[in-house]
Amino acid sequence: MVKVGVIGLGGMGNMHFGVYEGMKEAQVVALADTDEEKLKPGASKKEINIGGGGATIDPKRHKLYNDPKKLLEDPNVQLVDICLPTFLHAEYIIGALEAGKHVLCEKPMALVPEECKKVLAALKGKKTKLMIAQCIRFWPEYVYLKETLQAGRLGKVRWADLWRGGSIPEWSWRGWLKDHKRSGGAILDLHVHDVDFVHYLLGRPKAVCSTGAVGPSGGYDVVDTVYIYDEKMSVHSGANMGLPVAFGFEMRYSVAFEKGCLIYSTRNSPPLMEITSEGQKHPVVKKTDGYHEEIEYFVKCVANNEAPATCTPESAAFTIELAAAEIESVKTGKPVAL
């Protein structure tokens, strides 16, 4: 049984809290938030843009901390799950690692590559495990895409387009998501999912070329990027966090291989379609989501003393390097080499 402490009980923290409470392999023993209202006993209804919610806070089972750093000192906590605003990620990852804890931290690892380097330096030589919760690597429809490419049954990728969009979240603590200096804007909060998945799927590009526009966070909340590879293929992803509330939320991809294509959208029903010369079909994937899958995976890594190979710290750090290159490309209007 892996004993867990969750820091940050906003929308994502409550999502993670609820996942752990439904697991046999993990037990939440501590919760921390600077907002005392969030630590009151009872069920939380806080949700993120695709639903979810928390479990029930029970002071008899959960040690409660108003100071998140006190949770890091709790000897009963083995795994710290960090669901704080992005600008605090690096600080708390390093603090948890130095306290000898295993760490699962919400994406992204940090706001800038320099902070990622500090995280990797703090991890060096440690026996504890670190994983950044890049949930799309674990999302069933995206797992199907990755497995299709690896199996080679449709051949090589010739064209790929990934996109996600919605309105800027209203539920963030002290409006941090509306401030690009604390959130990184859409590129580091929303678009980062596809930034991460592109290189997880296809490897590291040699350059990026991005365009974008300033949005409600004051940063680049609209972005479109072309990823340039040595192999001849067209790879593109984009995001828009400045859409009306009535739009809701959508994430999607379309990927054309040599022998067929895969199309996925949260607006479609069924959401996933495969098209080949034999016709159309709707592949059946696991009925779960990336949040449950990533947490269950990391808990097993900790329990079995295995490194999180599906999402290594080094790979998650490269995601921030890639996102930073996109920001530079938007600013300069020029391609940026990696």
C-alpha positions in Angstrom: 0.0 0.0 0.0 1.5 3.3 -1.1 0.7 6.2 1.2 -0.1 9.4 -0.5 -0.2 13.1 0.3 -2.0 15.5 -2.1 -0.9 19.1 -2.2 -3.5 21.5 -3.8 -7.2 20.8 -3.7 -8.3 22.8 -6.7 -10.0 21.1 -9.7 -7.1 18.9 -10.6 -6.2 18.1 -7.0 -9.7 16.9 -6.3 -9.6 14.8 -9.5 -6.4 13.1 -8.3 -7.7 12.7 -4.7 -10.8 10.9 -6.0 -8.7 8.6 -8.2 -6.5 7.5 -5.2 -9.6 7.0 -3.0 -10.9 4.5 -5.5 -7.6 2.4 -5.6 -6.7 -0.6 -3.5 -2.9 0.0 -4.1 -2.9 3.5 -2.6 -4.1 5.3 0.4 -4.4 9.1 0.8 -3.1 9.8 4.3 -2.6 13.6 4.0 -4.0 16.6 2.3 -2.7 20.2 2.1 -4.0 23.5 0.9 -3.5 27.1 2.0 -7.3 27.6 1.7 -8.9 26.3 4.9 -12.3 26.1 3.1 -11.0 23.4 0.9 -9.9 21.3 3.9 -13.3 21.2 5.5 -14.7 17.7 6.0 -17.1 16.5 3.3 -17.3 15.9 -0.4 -15.8 18.3 -2.9 -17.6 19.3 -6.1 -14.7 21.1 -7.6 -14.3 20.1 -11.3 -12.0 20.6 -14.2 -13.0 21.2 -17.9 -13.9 17.6 -18.5 -15.7 16.9 -15.3 -14.4 14.8 -12.5 -14.4 15.8 -8.8 -13.0 14.8 -5.5 -13.7 12.3 -2.8 -14.7 12.9 0.8 -12.3 14.6 3.3 -12.3 12.8 6.6 -10.1 14.2 9.3 -10.1 10.7 10.9 -8.3 9.3 7.9 -6.6 12.3 6.4 -4.0 14.5 8.1 -4.8 18.1 7.1 -2.2 20.8 6.5 -2.7 24.5 5.9 1.0 24.7 5.1 1.8 22.4 2.1 5.5 22.3 3.1 4.6 20.7 6.4 3.1 17.8 4.4 6.5 17.2 2.9 7.8 16.5 6.4 5.1 13.9 7.2 6.9 10.6 7.8 3.7 8.7 6.9 3.7 10.1 3.4 5.6 8.1 0.8 4.3 9.7 -2.4 3.6 13.4 -2.8 1.1 14.4 -5.5 1.6 18.0 -6.5 -1.5 19.8 -7.9 -0.4 23.4 -7.4 -0.3 26.2 -9.9 2.4 25.8 -12.6 4.7 28.5 -11.2 5.1 26.5 -8.0 5.8 23.1 -9.6 9.6 23.2 -9.6 9.9 24.5 -6.1 7.7 21.8 -4.6 9.1 19.0 -6.7 12.6 19.8 -5.5 11.3 20.2 -1.9 9.6 16.8 -2.0 12.6 15.1 -3.6 14.9 16.5 -0.9 12.4 15.2 1.7 12.9 11.7 0.3 9.4 11.4 -1.3 8.3 9.9 -4.5 6.7 12.7 -6.6 3.8 12.8 -9.1 3.4 16.4 -10.3 0.7 17.9 -12.5 1.9 19.0 -15.9 4.0 20.9 -16.9 7.2 20.3 -15.0 7.9 24.0 -14.8 7.5 27.3 -16.7 10.9 27.4 -18.3 13.7 25.0 -19.2 16.1 26.5 -16.6 13.7 25.3 -13.8 13.5 21.9 -15.4 17.3 21.6 -15.2 17.1 22.4 -11.5 14.5 19.6 -11.1 16.6 17.1 -12.9 19.7 18.1 -10.9 17.7 17.6 -7.6 16.6 14.1 -8.8 20.1 13.0 -9.7 21.3 10.3 -7.4 18.0 9.9 -5.6 16.3 6.5 -5.2 12.9 8.1 -5.3 10.7 8.3 -8.4 9.5 11.4 -10.3 6.8 11.5 -13.0 5.1 14.5 -14.5 1.4 13.8 -15.1 1.3 14.2 -18.9 -2.1 12.5 -19.0 -2.5 12.4 -22.8 0.3 9.8 -22.9 -2.1 7.6 -21.0 -5.4 8.6 -22.6 -7.0 5.5 -24.3 -7.5 7.0 -27.7 -4.0 8.4 -27.7 -2.6 5.1 -26.5 -4.3 3.5 -29.4 -2.6 5.9 -31.8 0.8 5.3 -30.3 0.3 1.5 -30.4 -0.9 1.7 -34.0 2.3 3.5 -35.1 4.5 1.1 -33.1 2.8 -2.0 -34.5 3.4 -0.7 -38.1 0.1 -2.1 -39.4 -0.9 1.2 -41.1 2.7 2.1 -42.1 4.5 5.4 -41.4 2.9 8.7 -40.4 2.6 11.0 -43.4 0.4 13.8 -41.8 -0.7 14.5 -38.3 -2.8 17.3 -36.8 -3.6 17.7 -33.1 -5.7 20.4 -31.5 -7.5 21.4 -28.3 -9.5 24.4 -27.3 -12.0 26.1 -25.0 -12.4 29.1 -22.8 -9.9 30.1 -20.2 -10.9 28.4 -16.9 -12.7 30.5 -14.3 -12.0 28.2 -11.4 -8.3 28.7 -10.8 -6.9 29.7 -7.4 -6.6 33.5 -7.3 -7.1 33.6 -11.1 -3.6 32.2 -11.7 -4.6 30.6 -15.0 -5.6 34.0 -16.3 -2.1 35.3 -15.7 0.4 34.1 -18.3 3.3 35.0 -15.9 2.1 32.3 -13.5 0.5 29.8 -16.0 2.5 30.2 -19.1 -0.7 30.9 -21.1 -2.3 28.4 -23.3 1.1 27.1 -24.6 2.1 25.8 -21.2 -1.3 24.9 -19.8 -3.4 23.7 -22.7 -1.3 23.2 -25.8 1.4 21.6 -23.7 -0.5 18.3 -23.9 0.0 18.1 -27.6 3.5 19.5 -27.5 4.3 16.6 -25.2 2.5 14.0 -27.3 4.0 15.0 -30.6 7.5 14.2 -29.5 6.4 11.1 -27.5 4.8 9.8 -30.7 7.2 10.8 -33.4 10.5 11.7 -31.6 12.2 15.0 -31.2 11.7 17.4 -34.1 14.7 19.3 -35.4 12.9 22.7 -35.5 9.5 24.3 -34.9 7.7 27.1 -36.7 4.9 28.8 -34.7 2.3 31.5 -35.1 0.0 32.8 -32.4 -1.9 35.5 -30.8 -2.2 37.1 -27.3 -5.4 36.1 -25.5 -7.1 36.5 -22.1 -4.1 35.4 -20.0 -2.0 38.2 -21.5 0.2 35.5 -23.1 0.0 33.4 -26.3 -3.4 31.7 -25.8 -3.8 31.0 -29.5 -1.0 29.0 -31.2 -0.3 26.9 -34.3 2.9 25.0 -34.7 4.6 23.1 -37.5 7.1 20.5 -36.3 10.0 19.9 -38.7 11.5 16.4 -38.9 14.3 14.9 -41.0 11.7 12.4 -42.3 9.3 13.9 -44.8 6.0 14.2 -43.1 3.6 17.1 -42.2 3.1 17.4 -38.4 1.0 20.2 -36.9 -0.7 21.0 -33.6 -2.6 24.0 -32.2 -4.7 25.3 -29.4 -7.1 28.2 -28.6 -7.8 29.1 -25.0 -9.7 32.3 -25.9 -13.0 30.7 -27.2 -16.5 31.6 -25.8 -17.7 29.7 -22.7 -20.5 28.3 -24.8 -17.9 26.4 -27.0 -17.2 24.0 -24.1 -14.1 22.0 -24.6 -12.7 19.8 -27.4 -9.5 17.8 -28.0 -8.9 16.0 -31.2 -6.4 14.5 -33.6 -6.3 13.4 -37.2 -3.4 11.2 -38.3 -2.8 9.9 -41.8 -0.6 6.9 -42.3 0.5 5.2 -45.5 -2.3 2.7 -45.3 -5.1 4.5 -43.5 -6.0 7.2 -40.9 -7.2 7.6 -37.4 -9.6 10.4 -36.4 -10.6 11.3 -32.8 -12.6 14.1 -31.3 -14.3 14.4 -28.0 -17.2 15.9 -30.0 -17.8 12.8 -32.0 -19.8 9.7 -31.0 -18.1 7.3 -31.0 -15.1 9.5 -30.6 -12.5 7.3 -32.4 -12.7 6.2 -36.0 -10.2 4.2 -38.2 -10.4 4.4 -42.0 -8.6 2.0 -44.3 -9.2 0.5 -47.8 -11.4 -2.0 -46.0 -13.8 0.8 -44.8 -14.5 2.5 -41.5 -14.5 1.1 -38.0 -14.7 2.4 -34.5 -12.0 0.8 -32.4 -12.9 -0.2 -28.9 -10.6 1.3 -26.3 -10.4 1.0 -22.5 -13.3 2.9 -20.8 -11.3 5.2 -18.6 -9.3 8.4 -18.8 -5.7 9.5 -18.7 -5.9 10.7 -15.0 -6.8 7.2 -13.7 -4.3 5.5 -16.0 -1.4 7.8 -15.2 -1.9 7.6 -11.4 -2.4 3.8 -11.4 0.7 3.5 -13.5 2.9 5.6 -11.2 1.6 4.0 -8.0 2.7 0.6 -9.5 6.1 2.1 -10.4 6.6 3.1 -6.8 5.3 -0.1 -5.4 7.5 -2.2 -7.7 10.5 0.1 -7.5 10.5 0.7 -11.2 11.3 3.9 -13.2 8.3 5.5 -15.0 9.4 4.6 -18.5 6.2 5.8 -20.2 7.0 9.4 -19.0 10.5 9.9 -17.9 11.6 13.1 -16.2 14.0 13.9 -19.0 11.2 13.5 -21.6 8.9 15.8 -19.6 11.7 18.4 -19.4 12.1 18.3 -23.1 8.5 19.1 -23.5 9.2 22.5 -21.8 12.2 23.0 -24.0 10.0 22.4 -27.1 7.2 24.7 -25.7 9.8 27.4 -25.1 11.0 27.1 -28.7 7.4 27.6 -29.9 7.1 30.8 -27.8 10.3 32.1 -29.2 9.1 31.3 -32.7 5.8 33.2 -32.2 7.7 36.2 -30.8 10.3 36.3 -33.6 8.2 35.1 -36.5 11.0 32.7 -37.4 11.6 28.9 -37.2 13.6 27.9 -34.1 16.0 25.0 -34.2 16.2 22.4 -31.4 
